[in-house]
């Protein structure tokens, strides 16, 4: 996971419901750097995201989609020694 406060600015679609204009619009928003590639790929594929958090190494991460789906990004619960046993 990224160090909290480490963001990547992505241009994302703001839904009409979330926009102060009442209309869909694109805006540059900070996204946790460690999940920014996933958020960017989803948006470029037309699967628009409404918010996200990596969990900052303490909790599961998540990405909320405009359609109401919530994608959970599970924390890695294995120790470094456990990872060598695949």
Secondary structure, DSSP 8 states (H G I E B T S, - for coil): ---TT-EEEEEEEE-TTT-TTSS-EEEEEEEEHHHHHHHHHHHHTT--EEEEE--TTTS-EEEEETTS-EEEE------HHHHT--
